[in-house]
Amino acid sequence: MKIDLSPLYQSDEVLREYEVSFGRDRLNGWKVLDPEPLVLKAVYRKDNRTLEVSGSGRVKLRMPCDRCLKPTEVPVCFSVDTLIRLEDLTDPDGEPVDCVEENTLDTDLLLEPEILTNLPMKVLCREDCKGLCPGCGADLNGGPCGCGYTEAPGRMAEAIRQAFEKAGKN
């Protein structure tokens, strides 16, 4: 969604509220489900030509489970609190800002990095997800696959087993 900022520039330090929602169908390849509307607050400070934008919201994304790959609905809460210098379209760290162009604020470009940085570290369809069999690829949540796959112990596991055997003999 794009917001026309020109009415905001007409006066000093006026707070305006805009009701928006994340408008893209996909984010980083994941389907966006039912983005909730959020209120963005914008303040333009004429004395130093800065725009402060803040707000918080929530979106649901359809992402694959990290263990079994089943599509899973993942709620992502996020907040935005940014200061944009309009002289050179940078943030306080001097990084370029691409969500403002002339008198327009592109809220999708503003919200996208905030949503991405709040993604969960691990996506699970359920806490006790058993994942896929490394031998045949069957979903182990439905029960054992019966392929008979047994994982050979790694070198470290074998070294630990031998160390315990030696310690038990003493």
Steps between C-alpha positions, in 0.01 A plus 500: 500500500623849425430801718508858372713696747445847353218595747735409785764745373261797522544560874752461782509178704155375417424141592302313237373146524456273200324164506690263272569130457782312335384491139713232338380147427845353560793586720834337423312227313257421784125558463366788711173404670253751643723798577343689788450875461735715705520866585817678392571826677699756304649826625675747272746735669544805281801642691728207415302352207451159657213256486435271795287194430389250763248223546464128562306219343475132419493288187463127445730326256469150355845349551630141488565316827876471553468129582225351282451775236120519554356846425453678831329826589750717687388823672768768491473802729706803406544865577646791310657808651708685248636845439555611141706804409323648200800708388689197375246217562714321757446365849700629801777249419538649152350195327283579195125470544303372202148519644465876436497644152415868452179546704405133525561241771488139378382314812578156355868597455499645851344192666674221306838512682324532836298185432802307372709583808224367726465158338535211744834319509330162457163432340323190629156368407479379862747484789542122484542477120707190421603614153590285200678165491855562375487165317175508303365852562173384658324732744568348842209688659269231357700219661816308422578456132624143513792553261745373761736796472751515781746780523860395537661663804735783420866497598438715805215278623721193459789667688267591789361145513853357517598748772203392713584134444859558618380699802259218592780243501708697754 
